[in-house]
Amino acid sequence: MANTVKVEPLTATIGAEVGGVDLADDLPDDVIDEIRQALLEWKVLFFRDQHQLDRDRHVAFGRRFGELEIHPITPKDQQHPEVFVIPAGGEFRAPDNWHSDVTWRPAPSLGSILRAVELPPLGGDTLWADMGRAYDLLDDETKERIDGLRATHDYTAAFGRGQPPEVQARMREKHPTVEHPVVRTHPETGRKTLFVNVGFTQEVVGMDPDESRRLLRRLYRQAHIVDVQCRFRWRPGSVAFWDNRATQHVVSNDFLPAKRVMERVTIAGDVPW
């Protein structure tokens, strides 16, 4: 049966539901191309009723868009190391600050594909922000000020929080702090986007620490502007695919203490410029 890709935007700039495709199928190249183009235009795509998408097929679909990453905290003996499991429940919260995935890598990811495995009765929505539009809404003086600036991104600050200094030192040796432009240029669309996030960005390079903190707080707030956001309510069989170069996202932990389990595959990206 032929696949007919149907794209229905959710907002004026970000988010679209895609129908007419079963992600568990071995999709033809032209359908993959349509999905890729829709991703570039709408930044995050949502697929409903993907009940046949198991781990094998999840990984296979992700590989159609590039090499897949393996997250450092994924258990070494996990059968599908490319699958990053994100559980939450009881008092254990899902990551609930606005962020782009793995910006602590020298080449952060192209994008992520998230599959709902276990959902709470209510709550647990995820929100995405269009960081190109967020950049556009900055005043000209701020745009001029941040042009050419670079900021540090640190793995250990997030995943080593609360660990003894010697443990943090070992983590940082394995995953050194990296620098990325505060404003990156999307490698496929040419769009300028804000590329700092609460989860991993530490400081603006060469700037007084207090001034750096004030500037970063100002830039972080851009993701909170309702006009740049879309919100997705998960159902069994739901999948989200987002462009990590163009967006930030956050989960609502309003479902606790109920359980929520998601699985993600992440597509390797390139060095920001």
BALOBA-1460 file (C-alpha; in Angstrom, 3 decimals):
// residues 273
<rec num="1" residu="m" x="0.000" y="0.000" z="0.000"/>
<rec num="2" residu="a" x="1.412" y="3.384" z="-1.007"/>
<rec num="3" residu="n" x="2.274" y="5.884" z="1.690"/>
<rec num="4" residu="t" x="0.625" y="9.276" z="1.355"/>
<rec num="5" residu="v" x="2.287" y="11.818" z="3.626"/>
<rec num="6" residu="k" x="-0.181" y="14.317" z="5.090"/>
<rec num="7" residu="v" x="1.225" y="17.248" z="7.045"/>
<rec num="8" residu="e" x="-1.097" y="19.301" z="9.266"/>
<rec num="9" residu="p" x="0.596" y="22.254" z="11.035"/>
<rec num="10" residu="l" x="-0.285" y="22.846" z="14.683"/>
<rec num="11" residu="t" x="0.892" y="26.458" z="14.946"/>
<rec num="12" residu="a" x="2.073" y="29.185" z="12.597"/>
<rec num="13" residu="t" x="5.793" y="28.338" z="12.910"/>
<rec num="14" residu="i" x="6.400" y="25.101" z="14.828"/>
<rec num="15" residu="g" x="4.887" y="21.658" z="15.053"/>
<rec num="16" residu="a" x="2.936" y="19.506" z="12.600"/>
<rec num="17" residu="e" x="1.097" y="16.200" z="12.778"/>
<rec num="18" residu="v" x="2.056" y="13.777" z="10.031"/>
<rec num="19" residu="g" x="-0.402" y="11.177" z="8.825"/>
<rec num="20" residu="g" x="-0.438" y="8.546" z="6.120"/>
<rec num="21" residu="v" x="2.750" y="6.737" z="7.143"/>
<rec num="22" residu="d" x="3.536" y="3.737" z="9.325"/>
<rec num="23" residu="l" x="7.007" y="4.269" z="10.770"/>
<rec num="24" residu="a" x="7.375" y="0.526" z="11.302"/>
<rec num="25" residu="d" x="7.417" y="0.000" z="7.521"/>
<rec num="26" residu="d" x="10.521" y="0.046" z="5.359"/>
<rec num="27" residu="l" x="9.563" y="3.422" z="3.925"/>
<rec num="28" residu="p" x="10.651" y="4.356" z="0.387"/>
<rec num="29" residu="d" x="13.260" y="7.071" z="-0.057"/>
<rec num="30" residu="d" x="10.767" y="9.614" z="-1.388"/>
<rec num="31" residu="v" x="8.670" y="9.314" z="1.783"/>
<rec num="32" residu="i" x="11.779" y="9.752" z="3.943"/>
<rec num="33" residu="d" x="12.614" y="12.850" z="1.870"/>
<rec num="34" residu="e" x="9.119" y="14.259" z="2.485"/>
<rec num="35" residu="i" x="9.480" y="13.684" z="6.213"/>
<rec num="36" residu="r" x="12.905" y="15.356" z="6.180"/>
<rec num="37" residu="q" x="11.514" y="18.411" z="4.359"/>
<rec num="38" residu="a" x="8.577" y="18.637" z="6.758"/>
<rec num="39" residu="l" x="11.010" y="18.476" z="9.683"/>
<rec num="40" residu="l" x="13.031" y="21.387" z="8.295"/>
<rec num="41" residu="e" x="9.880" y="23.455" z="7.826"/>
<rec num="42" residu="w" x="8.026" y="22.639" z="11.074"/>
<rec num="43" residu="k" x="10.959" y="21.714" z="13.387"/>
<rec num="44" residu="v" x="9.002" y="19.011" z="15.249"/>
<rec num="45" residu="l" x="6.747" y="16.342" z="13.748"/>
<rec num="46" residu="f" x="4.164" y="14.200" z="15.518"/>
<rec num="47" residu="f" x="3.008" y="10.758" z="14.443"/>
<rec num="48" residu="r" x="-0.042" y="9.059" z="15.999"/>
<rec num="49" residu="d" x="-0.990" y="5.375" z="16.301"/>
<rec num="50" residu="q" x="2.473" y="3.950" z="15.637"/>
<rec num="51" residu="h" x="1.664" y="0.799" z="17.604"/>
<rec num="52" residu="q" x="3.942" y="-1.494" z="15.554"/>
<rec num="53" residu="l" x="7.035" y="0.612" z="16.207"/>
<rec num="54" residu="d" x="9.119" y="-1.576" z="18.518"/>
<rec num="55" residu="r" x="12.761" y="-0.974" z="19.441"/>
<rec num="56" residu="d" x="14.153" y="-2.659" z="16.336"/>
<rec num="57" residu="r" x="11.982" y="-0.587" z="14.024"/>
<rec num="58" residu="h" x="12.521" y="2.578" z="16.035"/>
<rec num="59" residu="v" x="16.278" y="2.214" z="15.541"/>
<rec num="60" residu="a" x="15.837" y="1.328" z="11.862"/>
<rec num="61" residu="f" x="13.694" y="4.420" z="11.218"/>
<rec num="62" residu="g" x="16.232" y="6.665" z="12.956"/>
<rec num="63" residu="r" x="19.060" y="5.300" z="10.819"/>
<rec num="64" residu="r" x="17.284" y="6.515" z="7.687"/>
<rec num="65" residu="f" x="18.313" y="10.030" z="8.735"/>
<rec num="66" residu="g" x="21.904" y="9.386" z="9.772"/>
<rec num="67" residu="e" x="24.223" y="7.684" z="12.227"/>
<rec num="68" residu="l" x="22.722" y="7.145" z="15.690"/>
<rec num="69" residu="e" x="24.360" y="8.218" z="18.938"/>
<rec num="70" residu="i" x="24.802" y="6.138" z="22.076"/>
<rec num="71" residu="h" x="24.277" y="8.114" z="25.278"/>
<rec num="72" residu="p" x="27.052" y="7.710" z="27.883"/>
<rec num="73" residu="i" x="24.638" y="6.708" z="30.662"/>
<rec num="74" residu="t" x="22.961" y="3.953" z="28.646"/>
<rec num="75" residu="p" x="23.729" y="0.581" z="30.316"/>
<rec num="76" residu="k" x="26.574" y="-1.197" z="28.526"/>
<rec num="77" residu="d" x="24.649" y="-4.470" z="28.321"/>
<rec num="78" residu="q" x="21.451" y="-2.968" z="26.881"/>
<rec num="79" residu="q" x="20.351" y="-4.926" z="23.795"/>
<rec num="80" residu="h" x="19.725" y="-1.786" z="21.748"/>
<rec num="81" residu="p" x="22.411" y="0.681" z="22.912"/>
<rec num="82" residu="e" x="21.085" y="3.368" z="20.528"/>
<rec num="83" residu="v" x="17.857" y="3.549" z="22.561"/>
<rec num="84" residu="f" x="17.971" y="6.048" z="25.435"/>
<rec num="85" residu="v" x="15.347" y="5.178" z="28.056"/>
<rec num="86" residu="i" x="13.807" y="8.144" z="29.927"/>
<rec num="87" residu="p" x="11.772" y="6.956" z="32.919"/>
<rec num="88" residu="a" x="9.973" y="9.106" z="35.479"/>
<rec num="89" residu="g" x="7.555" y="8.354" z="38.283"/>
<rec num="90" residu="g" x="7.054" y="8.558" z="42.038"/>
<rec num="91" residu="e" x="9.342" y="11.377" z="43.156"/>
<rec num="92" residu="f" x="11.671" y="10.940" z="40.159"/>
<rec num="93" residu="r" x="11.111" y="13.823" z="37.760"/>
<rec num="94" residu="a" x="11.680" y="13.883" z="34.035"/>
<rec num="95" residu="p" x="14.181" y="16.600" z="32.935"/>
<rec num="96" residu="d" x="12.066" y="19.714" z="33.309"/>
<rec num="97" residu="n" x="14.131" y="22.640" z="32.092"/>
<rec num="98" residu="w" x="14.180" y="23.978" z="28.546"/>
<rec num="99" residu="h" x="17.058" y="22.402" z="26.649"/>
<rec num="100" residu="s" x="18.460" y="21.079" z="23.386"/>
<rec num="101" residu="d" x="19.758" y="17.524" z="23.578"/>
<rec num="102" residu="v" x="23.455" y="16.749" z="24.075"/>
<rec num="103" residu="t" x="24.797" y="20.233" z="23.369"/>
<rec num="104" residu="w" x="27.753" y="19.110" z="25.510"/>
<rec num="105" residu="r" x="28.984" y="17.127" z="22.501"/>
<rec num="106" residu="p" x="31.465" y="18.765" z="20.090"/>
<rec num="107" residu="a" x="28.893" y="17.933" z="17.388"/>
<rec num="108" residu="p" x="25.428" y="18.036" z="19.014"/>
<rec num="109" residu="s" x="22.676" y="15.909" z="17.562"/>
<rec num="110" residu="l" x="20.767" y="16.580" z="14.364"/>
<rec num="111" residu="g" x="17.547" y="15.434" z="15.951"/>
<rec num="112" residu="s" x="15.750" y="12.999" z="18.210"/>
<rec num="113" residu="i" x="12.861" y="10.560" z="17.748"/>
<rec num="114" residu="l" x="10.887" y="9.959" z="20.952"/>
<rec num="115" residu="r" x="8.440" y="7.090" z="21.404"/>
<rec num="116" residu="a" x="5.857" y="6.783" z="24.175"/>
<rec num="117" residu="v" x="6.258" y="3.434" z="25.960"/>
<rec num="118" residu="e" x="4.236" y="3.934" z="29.158"/>
<rec num="119" residu="l" x="2.044" y="6.959" z="29.808"/>
<rec num="120" residu="p" x="0.263" y="8.331" z="32.879"/>
<rec num="121" residu="p" x="-3.540" y="8.668" z="32.862"/>
<rec num="122" residu="l" x="-3.188" y="12.459" z="32.558"/>
<rec num="123" residu="g" x="-0.383" y="14.980" z="32.093"/>
<rec num="124" residu="g" x="3.172" y="14.547" z="30.897"/>
<rec num="125" residu="d" x="2.820" y="16.765" z="27.823"/>
<rec num="126" residu="t" x="5.982" y="17.938" z="26.062"/>
<rec num="127" residu="l" x="6.489" y="21.485" z="24.766"/>
<rec num="128" residu="w" x="8.838" y="22.615" z="22.006"/>
<rec num="129" residu="a" x="10.136" y="26.115" z="21.235"/>
<rec num="130" residu="d" x="11.209" y="27.432" z="17.819"/>
<rec num="131" residu="m" x="14.598" y="28.965" z="18.595"/>
<rec num="132" residu="g" x="14.834" y="30.625" z="15.182"/>
<rec num="133" residu="r" x="11.660" y="32.563" z="15.911"/>
<rec num="134" residu="a" x="12.961" y="33.160" z="19.448"/>
<rec num="135" residu="y" x="16.051" y="34.777" z="17.931"/>
<rec num="136" residu="d" x="13.915" y="36.899" z="15.592"/>
<rec num="137" residu="l" x="12.012" y="38.337" z="18.573"/>
<rec num="138" residu="l" x="15.155" y="39.714" z="20.198"/>
<rec num="139" residu="d" x="15.685" y="43.457" z="19.883"/>
<rec num="140" residu="d" x="18.331" y="44.619" z="17.415"/>
<rec num="141" residu="e" x="20.684" y="45.780" z="20.165"/>
<rec num="142" residu="t" x="20.736" y="42.306" z="21.741"/>
<rec num="143" residu="k" x="21.219" y="40.622" z="18.357"/>
<rec num="144" residu="e" x="24.216" y="42.868" z="17.686"/>
<rec num="145" residu="r" x="25.598" y="42.195" z="21.156"/>
<rec num="146" residu="i" x="25.496" y="38.403" z="20.858"/>
<rec num="147" residu="d" x="26.720" y="38.185" z="17.273"/>
<rec num="148" residu="g" x="29.969" y="36.209" z="17.297"/>
<rec num="149" residu="l" x="29.842" y="35.284" z="20.992"/>
<rec num="150" residu="r" x="30.569" y="31.728" z="22.131"/>
<rec num="151" residu="a" x="29.444" y="29.872" z="25.244"/>
<rec num="152" residu="t" x="30.582" y="26.754" z="27.083"/>
<rec num="153" residu="h" x="28.439" y="23.612" z="27.367"/>
<rec num="154" residu="d" x="29.212" y="21.015" z="30.017"/>
<rec num="155" residu="y" x="28.178" y="17.359" z="30.382"/>
<rec num="156" residu="t" x="29.329" y="17.103" z="33.975"/>
<rec num="157" residu="a" x="27.315" y="20.080" z="35.213"/>
<rec num="158" residu="a" x="24.130" y="18.171" z="34.338"/>
<rec num="159" residu="f" x="24.975" y="14.492" z="34.776"/>
<rec num="160" residu="g" x="27.554" y="14.910" z="37.529"/>
<rec num="161" residu="r" x="25.469" y="17.121" z="39.801"/>
<rec num="162" residu="g" x="25.918" y="16.020" z="43.413"/>
<rec num="163" residu="q" x="28.885" y="13.770" z="42.635"/>
<rec num="164" residu="p" x="32.198" y="14.108" z="44.530"/>
<rec num="165" residu="p" x="34.847" y="16.306" z="42.867"/>
<rec num="166" residu="e" x="37.010" y="13.325" z="41.884"/>
<rec num="167" residu="v" x="34.053" y="11.699" z="40.093"/>
<rec num="168" residu="q" x="33.272" y="14.961" z="38.312"/>
<rec num="169" residu="a" x="36.916" y="15.255" z="37.264"/>
<rec num="170" residu="r" x="36.811" y="11.793" z="35.673"/>
<rec num="171" residu="m" x="33.563" y="12.647" z="33.896"/>
<rec num="172" residu="r" x="34.968" y="15.893" z="32.558"/>
<rec num="173" residu="e" x="38.110" y="14.125" z="31.364"/>
<rec num="174" residu="k" x="35.936" y="11.778" z="29.310"/>
<rec num="175" residu="h" x="33.545" y="14.529" z="28.158"/>
<rec num="176" residu="p" x="35.436" y="17.842" z="28.178"/>
<rec num="177" residu="t" x="33.618" y="21.154" z="28.251"/>
<rec num="178" residu="v" x="32.976" y="22.423" z="24.713"/>
<rec num="179" residu="e" x="32.306" y="25.822" z="23.150"/>
<rec num="180" residu="h" x="29.511" y="26.614" z="20.688"/>
<rec num="181" residu="p" x="28.277" y="29.863" z="19.122"/>
<rec num="182" residu="v" x="25.520" y="31.618" z="21.072"/>
<rec num="183" residu="v" x="23.737" y="32.021" z="17.733"/>
<rec num="184" residu="r" x="24.192" y="29.107" z="15.356"/>
<rec num="185" residu="t" x="23.362" y="28.960" z="11.669"/>
<rec num="186" residu="h" x="21.193" y="26.010" z="10.727"/>
<rec num="187" residu="p" x="23.305" y="23.963" z="8.282"/>
<rec num="188" residu="e" x="20.378" y="23.114" z="5.977"/>
<rec num="189" residu="t" x="18.062" y="26.132" z="6.134"/>
<rec num="190" residu="g" x="20.609" y="28.900" z="6.868"/>
<rec num="191" residu="r" x="18.330" y="30.104" z="9.676"/>
<rec num="192" residu="k" x="19.906" y="31.860" z="12.666"/>
<rec num="193" residu="t" x="18.861" y="30.240" z="15.951"/>
<rec num="194" residu="l" x="19.645" y="30.782" z="19.627"/>
<rec num="195" residu="f" x="21.861" y="27.951" z="20.799"/>
<rec num="196" residu="v" x="22.156" y="28.346" z="24.569"/>
<rec num="197" residu="n" x="20.073" y="26.350" z="27.049"/>
<rec num="198" residu="v" x="19.568" y="26.049" z="30.798"/>
<rec num="199" residu="g" x="20.406" y="22.355" z="30.821"/>
<rec num="200" residu="f" x="23.999" y="22.487" z="29.589"/>
<rec num="201" residu="t" x="25.238" y="26.050" z="28.884"/>
<rec num="202" residu="q" x="27.562" y="27.382" z="31.577"/>
<rec num="203" residu="e" x="28.982" y="30.776" z="30.611"/>
<rec num="204" residu="v" x="29.737" y="33.141" z="27.763"/>
<rec num="205" residu="v" x="33.395" y="32.875" z="26.813"/>
<rec num="206" residu="g" x="35.500" y="35.910" z="27.768"/>
<rec num="207" residu="m" x="32.681" y="37.710" z="29.573"/>
<rec num="208" residu="d" x="32.571" y="38.821" z="33.202"/>
<rec num="209" residu="p" x="30.769" y="36.023" z="35.127"/>
<rec num="210" residu="d" x="27.994" y="38.262" z="36.462"/>
<rec num="211" residu="e" x="27.422" y="39.822" z="33.057"/>
<rec num="212" residu="s" x="27.426" y="36.362" z="31.487"/>
<rec num="213" residu="r" x="24.770" y="35.116" z="33.910"/>
<rec num="214" residu="r" x="22.549" y="38.128" z="33.226"/>
<rec num="215" residu="l" x="22.873" y="37.749" z="29.468"/>
<rec num="216" residu="l" x="22.227" y="34.004" z="29.506"/>
<rec num="217" residu="r" x="19.143" y="34.434" z="31.709"/>
<rec num="218" residu="r" x="17.867" y="36.988" z="29.200"/>
<rec num="219" residu="l" x="18.406" y="34.566" z="26.309"/>
<rec num="220" residu="y" x="16.959" y="31.557" z="28.155"/>
<rec num="221" residu="r" x="13.689" y="33.446" z="28.619"/>
<rec num="222" residu="q" x="13.123" y="33.488" z="24.855"/>
<rec num="223" residu="a" x="12.045" y="29.833" z="24.979"/>
<rec num="224" residu="h" x="9.299" y="30.811" z="27.436"/>
<rec num="225" residu="i" x="7.528" y="33.083" z="24.931"/>
<rec num="226" residu="v" x="4.200" y="31.431" z="24.122"/>
<rec num="227" residu="d" x="4.313" y="32.644" z="20.515"/>
<rec num="228" residu="v" x="7.308" y="30.385" z="19.733"/>
<rec num="229" residu="q" x="5.912" y="27.209" z="21.318"/>
<rec num="230" residu="c" x="3.791" y="24.194" z="20.533"/>
<rec num="231" residu="r" x="2.496" y="21.609" z="23.029"/>
<rec num="232" residu="f" x="1.902" y="17.904" z="22.412"/>
<rec num="233" residu="r" x="-0.430" y="15.628" z="24.353"/>
<rec num="234" residu="w" x="0.858" y="12.082" z="24.239"/>
<rec num="235" residu="r" x="-1.322" y="9.039" z="23.553"/>
<rec num="236" residu="p" x="-0.340" y="5.366" z="23.263"/>
<rec num="237" residu="g" x="1.462" y="4.910" z="19.954"/>
<rec num="238" residu="s" x="2.586" y="8.545" z="19.706"/>
<rec num="239" residu="v" x="6.007" y="9.506" z="18.320"/>
<rec num="240" residu="a" x="7.725" y="12.913" z="18.138"/>
<rec num="241" residu="f" x="10.639" y="13.724" z="15.814"/>
<rec num="242" residu="w" x="12.355" y="17.069" z="16.337"/>
<rec num="243" residu="d" x="15.193" y="19.057" z="14.819"/>
<rec num="244" residu="n" x="17.595" y="19.576" z="17.701"/>
<rec num="245" residu="r" x="19.423" y="22.311" z="15.769"/>
<rec num="246" residu="a" x="16.316" y="24.499" z="15.667"/>
<rec num="247" residu="t" x="14.395" y="23.780" z="18.869"/>
<rec num="248" residu="q" x="14.390" y="23.400" z="22.607"/>
<rec num="249" residu="h" x="11.935" y="21.259" z="24.562"/>
<rec num="250" residu="v" x="10.674" y="20.601" z="28.084"/>
<rec num="251" residu="v" x="8.339" y="18.094" z="29.732"/>
<rec num="252" residu="s" x="5.553" y="18.878" z="32.173"/>
<rec num="253" residu="n" x="5.936" y="16.806" z="35.346"/>
<rec num="254" residu="d" x="2.290" y="17.322" z="36.288"/>
<rec num="255" residu="f" x="1.710" y="13.546" z="36.074"/>
<rec num="256" residu="l" x="3.737" y="12.624" z="39.166"/>
<rec num="257" residu="p" x="3.626" y="10.327" z="41.093"/>
<rec num="258" residu="a" x="2.266" y="8.311" z="38.138"/>
<rec num="259" residu="k" x="4.761" y="6.615" z="35.837"/>
<rec num="260" residu="r" x="5.903" y="7.796" z="32.414"/>
<rec num="261" residu="v" x="8.487" y="5.964" z="30.268"/>
<rec num="262" residu="m" x="9.782" y="7.245" z="26.936"/>
<rec num="263" residu="e" x="12.427" y="5.880" z="24.566"/>
<rec num="264" residu="r" x="14.564" y="8.047" z="22.315"/>
<rec num="265" residu="v" x="16.933" y="7.488" z="19.436"/>
<rec num="266" residu="t" x="19.199" y="10.387" z="18.599"/>
<rec num="267" residu="i" x="20.673" y="11.189" z="15.199"/>
<rec num="268" residu="a" x="24.267" y="12.410" z="15.159"/>
<rec num="269" residu="g" x="24.766" y="15.995" z="14.005"/>
<rec num="270" residu="d" x="27.531" y="18.397" z="13.028"/>
<rec num="271" residu="v" x="29.711" y="21.070" z="14.612"/>
<rec num="272" residu="p" x="27.686" y="24.298" z="15.068"/>
<rec num="273" residu="w" x="28.843" y="27.435" z="13.283"/>
